Amino acid sequence: MLMLFATVAMVHLIALMSPGPDFFFISQTAASRSRRDAMMGVLGITLGVAVWAAVALLGLHLLMQKMKWLHSIITVGGGIYLCWLGWQLLRAARRPSAPQGTVPAAAPPQRGRTFLRGLFTNLANPKAVIYFGSVFSLFVGDNIAAGARWGIFILIISETLIWFSVVALVFALPAMRRGYQRMARWIDGVAGVFFTGFGINLIISR
């Protein structure tokens, strides 16, 4: 049983550390807004992971095998949402920079909105569908007891919360925020291209 938990923890950590929409969303939010806003995004992403983990424990891989059209709908919908996020970042990148020597005004808190964006960014990420519908499902077969399933569920949620909290804390450091302020347009532009390109790729490759 300990080997199962250690394996799941390692596989999930690797999945979390691979750069994707969740990582870019939290890092950009922490650097451009505030640590508290970023933490609301972390809570949203963690809730999204909880939803995927719960569905996987209930048999997501079987559902996807029998309802392939559902996978297509999730993929296209996720691609459209990621394109929308990319467009918002590209619009931000085109805004004029603050005059040299001025201090940028603090962005107003958007914690409720950031929470929902974190949630939808994770739910719209087809990588989560593939991961929880295939790789993760390998470890939660019918022979796994209910107690072990609950343990794996709690492990996945805790690991996600801890990892993205660390990302939020690091990118909210003053040095990271100052670096972002100097290169905000470039960072937003690159992130916008990333989100838009990822979304378009999902739509055309479904």
Number of C-alpha atoms within 10 A of each C-alpha: 8 7 8 14 16 12 13 20 16 13 13 19 15 11 15 16 12 10 10 16 21 22 20 16 23 28 20 22 23 26 25 24 17 23 21 18 22 31 25 25 31 30 20 25 29 24 22 23 22 18 16 20 26 16 16 23 24 16 17 20 22 13 15 17 12 9 11 10 11 12 17 17 13 18 23 21 19 24 26 19 21 26 24 16 23 24 18 16 23 22 14 15 20 12 9 8 13 12 8 6 6 7 9 10 7 9 9 9 12 14 16 13 14 23 22 18 21 28 23 20 22 27 24 23 24 21 15 18 24 16 17 23 23 16 15 21 19 12 17 20 13 10 7 13 11 12 9 14 18 13 12 20 17 14 17 20 18 13 17 22 19 13 15 24 19 13 19 28 18 17 23 25 15 11 12 15 20 14 15 20 17 12 14 19 20 14 19 22 21 16 22 25 18 20 27 24 16 20 27 17 14 22 18 10 9 12
